[in-house]
Amino acid sequence: MTKNKYFYFTIVPIFLILSVVFYSFKDKRNFESAPPITSSSNHLLKGFDRYPCSETTAPITFGTNFKRQCVDNYIVLGNSKKGPFGYFHSVSDPGKRKIEEIEEIIIIEQNFENLGAMEEVIKDSSGNTTKVIVDKSPEKKQQLANRILAQNPDIIVGIEVKDIQTAQDFVKNYLNDLYQPLLIEGNDERGIDVSFFIKKDLPLDIEIQSHKNISSSYKDESSLSDAPNEPTIFSRDLPFLSLRPAGSNPRSKPLITIVAAHYKAQMPTPEGDKRAYERRSKQVIVTTKLINEFFNKNPTVPFLITGDFNNDIRPYEKQPTYPPPTKQEKTYVFEFTPFYKDLGLVDAFELNSPENAIPKDRRGTHYYFEKIEFPDGTYSNEPVLSQEQLDGLLVNNNLKKYVVSSSIFTDLDSNGKPLPLPTKPEEVEKRSSDHDGSKLVIKFKKMLNDYQKIKD
């Protein structure tokens, strides 16, 4: 055998075999060093029980339509320093839809307004306080379910859900057991969290990454610590939900990613910020950093951020002229500017065709009555209906091209017709939520076809 033949047919193959063995061992070592997902005493992953875990007997919560990815190596996909992470694969089942036959999917966002038994402090006329447990009546829960089911959603982003048990009970008792809830407990002291509800017949694998541990000084992933010394920035959480066709490689890019937000309420802060503008502005800045990191890794992925932003999501020039901005509002820069300027997001309500356009004065998603503060500091004599677009559907350009329509939905009357705008406070109180829901219809088949072309 010549020297060249000896080199190519003996030395090279041996070198390749040794390389594969070395890097396989190295990867295995790195994977094994990653911390497993556990269900701690604090129940960070309620409903995400991990042990015992096998491919055939480990459903999430009470459902059997999605199961945990039981290979511990896949934990390297998530970042446990940001918050809990989970990966779940769709289970083959005759009841699942065929992915190639799904033309459109419907995503809705709905603030449930304190779904579950909550502790509240009641103050009487003498100033004495009493702690009481309050919950929605069965009638209001049914009313809420009716408005949701009328939209026939595939994915629900639920705001103000107490815990995973509450989510499970609501699905089983009021949503015809059609959905699989996913909820990671967040930072809210009252225990209200954000929850995703995925239709059980969807042939999609699910990834969820919490960001509950992120602090206000967050710069990038390299700045994360195992135990942050400063308070967390998100009042609840900012979970990223990524979906892939069933059976996908968990390392492949997502088909679509949905982020659920519930920002700081317009309540006074200890720093004297009457409507918490500074706190929300910081939340927006950190959210923008996290989304930019995601875009840098996934530049072609369709993306949606939705939820209750707790202030009007529209730029000032697109908001109704009444009620006029207060003195304090005039001193603050529009807090959501980074979403539009830095991320290039678009309000899906702006994407409707002219015949389906939502009038500016009907874009409010949150109703309440209050005495209006005028620019001169005086107030109106009587409470006035205030309707702000606190809830939004903000999409990137990758998702924008698949949007069919967007809309706002509310409670239904006895004839199944949407209720008109409330005219007095009592009418708001009678509704199942003080927030209307937001609905997005997207071209799923077109999105899937484009995804498969890029993937191939």
N, C-alpha and C positions, 0 to 999 in steps of 0.2 A: 504494500500500500504506500502510495506517495505521501509526502509530508502534508500536502494540501488536503488530500482525501482524509488522512488521519485527523487533521484539525477539524474539518467540517463534519465528519461522521462520528467522531468519538469525543473530542474535547468540547465542542459546541453543545451537543445534547446534554452532556454531564453538567455543564455550566448552567444551562436553562433549568434543569431539574433542581439543582441546588438553589437557584434563585427563587423558584416557585415555593420550595419548602421553607426558605428563609422568610419570604414576605408573608406566606400564610401563617407562619408562627408569629410573626410580628403583628399582623392584623388581629389574630386571635388574642394575643396578649393585650393589645389595646382595647379590644372589645370587652374582655373580661374585667379590665380595670374600671370600666364605666359603671356607675352606680345603678342598681336595678330600681325599677319603679316599685314602691311599696305603698301600702295603705297604712299610714302612720296613725298614731293615737289621736292626731288632730284631724284625721279624715280628709286629708288634702285631696284625695281621689275617691270621694264617696261614689259608689256605683262602679268603680273601676277596680274591683278586687282583683289582685294579681295571683295570689296563691290559694289553693293549688291551681296550676295553669297547664292545660294541655290543649292541643289543637282541636280536640273533639268534644271536650266537656267544659269549656270555659266561656259561657256567654257573658256579655256585659250585662249587669243588673239582671232583670227578669227576661230579657229578650234573647232570642236565638238567631237573630238575623245578621248580627255582626259579632265577631269574636276577637279577643285580644290577640295581637301578634305575640306569640309566646317565646320567640327567639330573643333572648336577652340581648344579643348583639345589637339589635336594632335600636336600643336606647341611645346609641351614639348619634342617631338622627336628631334627637332633641337636645335641649340645653336645660339641665335640671337647675342650673343657677338662676335662670330666668323664671322658672316655675315648673310645676308638674307637666309631664309630657306623656302622651299615650298614642299608640298606633293600633288600629283595629281593621281587620279584613272582613269583607263581605262573605257571607256563608252561601254556598250553592244551595239553592232551594227552588222548587217548582213555582213558588209564589213570587219570585223575583222577576222584575221586568227584564226584557232583553235590551241591553244598553243601546244597540243599534236601532231600535224601534222608538226610542224616546225622542220626540220632536222638540219639545220645550220643557223647561222646568220652571217652577215658581218658587221664589224665595220671598219670605215675608219677615218683617221685623215688627214685634209687638211688645210694648211695655205692659206687663200684666198687672201693674199697680199692686204690689204687695200680695203676691200669690203665696199662701201658706200662713200658718199661725205666727203672727208677729207680736212682739212686746212693744207696747206704746205707752207713753206717759200722758195722762189726762190731767188737765189743770181746771179746777172749778173756779167759780166767781170770786172766791176768797183767796185764790192763789195756792191752794193746797193741791199737791200732785199725788196721783195714784197710778201705779203700773197695772196695765190690763193686757190681756191677750186678745188680739182681734184677728179675724179671718174673714175672707169673703163668704157670703152666704152661698149655699148650693145654687140658688137661683142666679146669682151674679156669675158664678163659675160657668153655668150652662150658657148664660148670655154671652160670656167671653168666648166659649167654645163655638157657639153658633157663628159669631163673626169670623172666627179663624177658619172653621171648616167650609164656610161659604167661599173662601178663596182657593180651596183645594191645594194647599201648599205642599211642596216636596221637602222644603227645609224651612224651619222656623227658628228665628233668632229671638229668644225670649229674654226680656229684661225684668228684673225684680221678681225672681223666683227664689223662694227661701232655701231650698236644698234639693238634693237628688230625689229624696223620698216624695217631696211635694210634686216634683216634675213627673215622677212615675205615676203617682196617684192621679194627677190631672189627665195624663195620657190614657190611663186605663179606664177612668170613670167618665171622662168627658170628650176625649178625642178618638173614641172608638178603637183604642189600642193600636193606632196606625203608625205611631212614631217611636223611635228610640231616643230617649233623652241623654245628653252628655252634659255634665255639669261638674266643674272644678270649683270648690269653695274659694271665694275671694277674700278681700280685706275688709268688707263692710261690717261695721260693728253691730248693725241690726240684723245681719245675716241675709241680706238680699243679694242675689248673685245673678250672673248671666248664664243662660243655658241654651244649648242647641238641641233641636228636635229634628231627627233625620227620619224620613219615611222609610219604613222597614223593607219595602220592596225595591229600594234603590240599589242597583248593582255597583256600589262604589265603596272603595276602601277609605278609611277615615284616619286622619292624623290631627291631633289637637295639641297645641303648645300654649301653656299659660305664661303670662308675664306678670304675675302677681308680686314677684320679688323685686321688680325693677324700682330703683330710687330716682329722685328728681335730678341727680347729678349724672345720670347714665350718659355715657359718651359712645361706647361701642361695646362689642362682646368681650373685648380684652379688659374692659374696666369692671367686669362682674366679679363679685366676691362670693364666697360660700355663705357668709353671714353679713349682709349689709348693715352698716352702722347707723344709717339714717333711715327715716321713715320711707315707706313705699310711696310711689307717686300716684298709682291708680287707686281710686276710691274702692273699686271692686276688683276688676281684673281687665285684661285686654287679650282674651284668647284668640289665637289664629287657628281656624279650621281649614285644613287642606284636604281636598277630595281627589281621588284617582280612580280610574276604571278598576273594577274588581280583578285581583290577581296581579296588579302592577308591582314592579320592583319598588320597595319603599324609598329607594334612593332616586327614583325618577322624579322629574318635575311634576308638580301638581297640575291637574286639569283646571282647577279653580280654587282660589283661597278666599275665605270669608272671615272678616275680623268683627268681633262684637265689642262695642264700646258702651260704657255707662259712666259718663264723666261726673265730676263734682256738681252737686245741686246748687241752685242759686240761694244759698243760705250764708249768713254772716260767718266769717272765719275769725279765729282768735287774733289775727293780724289786723282786723278792722275792715276787711274787704267785704262790703255789704252783700255783694252777689257773687263772690268767689271767682272774679274774673282772672286774677293772677294764678290761682290754683288750676283752673281749666286751661289757661294759656300754657302753663308748664306741662300739663298732660298732653296737650296737642303737640308741643315741641318734642317730647319724648316719643310719642306715637309716631311722629314723622321720622325720627331717627330709626325706629324699629322697622317701619315700612320701607324706608330707603335701603336698609340692610337686606330686607327680603327681596326688593327689586334688583339689587346688585347681584344676588344669587339666582334670581328667577326673572330675568328681564322680559320674558314673553308670556308670563302667566296672567290670565284674567283675574282681576282682584276687586273685591268689594269690602268697604268698611261701612258698617251700619250700626244702629243702636240709638240710645238716648244720649244726645250730646249736651243736654241741659242748658243750651242757649240756642238762639235761632242760628241755624247752620248757613243761612243765606248771607252773602255779602251785603253790606249795608245798603248799597244802591238797589238791591233787588228785594229788600224788605218793604212791607207796606209803610206808608208815611205816618200811619196812626196805629198804635200810640207812638208819639214822638220819643226820641232817645232822651234818657234822663241825663242830669248833669254828670253823674259818674260814668255813664256809658260813653259820653263824649270824650272822657279823658283816657279811654282805653283804645288801643289799636284793635281792630277786628281779630278776635282770637283764633279764628279758623283759617286765616290767610295761608299758613304753611301748607294746608291740604291742597289749596288751589294753585298757589304759586310754586311751591317746592316739589310737590308730588304730581301736579298736573291732573288731579282728580276732578271729576265732573259730577254735579248733582243729577242723578238719573231723572228727576222730575223735569229737567230741562230738555230731555231727549225725546219727549213724546211728539208725535205728529201734530200739526195744528188742530186737527179735529179732536184729538185726545188731550190737548194741553190743559193743565190744571191752572185756573185763574190765580193770580197773585194773592188775592184776598181769600182764597180757599186752600192755601198751602199750609195752613196751621195744622199741627198734629197734636198740640197740647192745649187744653181749654181750662181757663180759670177766670174768675171775676175778681177784679181789684180796683181800687181807686187809683187812677192814672196820675203819675207825676209828670207835670208839664215842664218844658225847658226852663221856666222861670222859678221852678222849685215849688210851685203850688200844686194842689191835687184836685181831681174832679170831685164833684159833690156825691155822685153815686158810683157804685162799682160798675166797671165796664168790662165786657168780654175781651179777654186778651187771648189771642191765638197765635202762638209762635211755632215755627217749624223746628222743634227740638229734635225730632227724629229725621234721619236722612239716609239716603242710599247713594253713597259716593263711589263711583266706579273709575277705574283707570282706562286708558285708551284700548288696552287689550280686551277689556270686557265691553266697552262702549259699543263696539261694532256688532255685538250679539244681542243687544237690548231690543226687545220687541216693544215693551211698554212699561210704564210705572204708574202707580196710582196710590190713593189713600183710601182706606176702608174704615168703617166704624160699626157701631151696633146696628142691629136690624130691628124694625118694628114688627108688629104681629103679622104683617103681610110679607115679610122678608125684604122690605125696602130699607135702604140706609136712612138713619135718622138725620134730620136737618141740624143745622148749627144750634147749640143751646141758646136760649134767650134769658135764662136766669140761673143762679147757682144751684138751685134744687135739681135742675135738669142734668147738670154735670154729675151731681152726687148719685143720680139714678143709673148712670152708665156703668158698664162693667170695668172700665178703666178711664182715667182722665187723659189718656193718650189714644189717638187713633193709630191704626197700623199702617205700615208702608209695604207696598207690594212691587216686586220686580219679576218680569217675565223675560226669560232669555232663550235664545236659539241654541238648545243643547246639542242637537245633531250636528249643526254647523260647527259649533265649538269643538265637539269631539272629533269630527273629521279633520279639522285643522290641526288639532293636537296630535293625532295619529300621523299626519304627514310630517310634522316637525320631528316627532319621535322616531319615525322610520328614517 
